Amino acid sequence: MKTAKSRRLFAEAQKVIPGGVNSPVRAFRAVGLDPLFVAKAKGSKIYDADGRAYIDYVSSWGPMILGHAHPRVRKAMARALSNGWSYGAATELEVRLARMISKAIPSMELVRMVSSGTEATMSALRVARGFTGRNKVLKFAGCYHGHADSFLVKAGSGAITFGVPDSAGVPESLAAHTLTVPYNDLVAVQDMFDQNPSQISCVIVEPVAGNMGVVLPREGFLKGLEVICRKNGSLLIFDEVITGFRLTYGGVQKIFGIQPDLTCLGKIIGGGMPVGAYGGRREIMEKVSPLGPVYQAGTLSGNPLAMTCGLTTLEVLQEKGAYKKIDALAQELCRDLEGLCSRKGIPVRINRCGSMFTIFFTSDEVYDYSSAKKSDAGKYAKFFQKILEAGVWFPPSQFEACFISLAHTKNDLKRTLEAVATALEKLEAE
């Protein structure tokens, strides 16, 4: 691959940016490469600094559900830009977007805009603690909720464990308030509640996990969490930063019929701009300043450009057939990928939910973090390198999700399958 400009940019970046990247997964270290630098994107393609095009399944890690540089969004953003791009004051745009979100996700009676998914989750956690008067939070191994201190905790050697800091700079005293159990394990959840009576403020979960690769909830898991939380006076927080408006117009809670107390959103509601939101039952959200004692603020929250991008994206998604199209494309691609691997005798598991999916190089079911870690990450790294050479951009990590957009075409799928077939042949030859 001709990557001279990317290599030069990476060398320059390492002099002024930690590791040469502004987010760790962009470093490509998990796949044994130096990062490519992207110069532009349009439709289903991204283009690196050396001018090479790739069919994009990263989708800026999820938000580009319409594809890149969608014409309606571009036009709306241009109009908004002509009016200025930051006021630090209330606008009609943020009211409109909050109203759209609340209508689509009725459990979000009040919505507060922020500037990132991490801001949304850390704020929701603060509200849960303020509302319940309890300090402990229960999360699931492999579910990522941003880089706030309380969430940077991993599971220990047992199925049930108290928090251990998973990052330098996180005090053990803070991590001790974070309890971690396996995803899809209601018995472990109940045991943790039994061990910590009247101490757990909330359970936070990705209702469809996307940060250990795509992992679906088993039947009854989400409903069981709702029941346990209600019984124990704890709040249930759905982290739908990835899944919100990705799987349907609304959230996973709409599909499964669950009523979380608080919901966190990001990505698609900003159409690729830096946006997050959290919201929930009125009585809970009325604890947020200026109405209540839970303080949270943000200079750029509700930024007019971000609100415009989000509003236009959601408007397009309301058009008839949008979700049906992307779900059908994802289903077709995953079916053909499974068939291709099967014919070549390569064991894979492809977990898919709507238009998001992950290829795991394992023959076993992937249902939680431990089973996901059994996947052959080394084989994925080699696979990634070869499909990248063929012009297909998958996530540079085994444990991330791929995304289909409205801009993807049947021809994109055909070219992707050809690239995968070539990659698998090369893997077999090694």
Helices and strands as residue ranges (DSSP letters): H 4-16, G 18-20, G 24-27, G 29-31, E 38-42, E 45-48, E 53-56, G 59-61, H 71-81, H 92-104, E 110-114, H 117-132, E 136-140, G 149-151, E 153-154, E 161-162, E 164-165, H 172-175, E 178-181, H 186-195, E 200-205, H 221-232, E 235-239, H 252-256, E 262-266, G 267-270, E 276-280, H 282-285, H 304-317, H 322-343, E 349-353, E 356-360, H 369-373, H 377-389, E 392-393, E 402-403, H 410-429
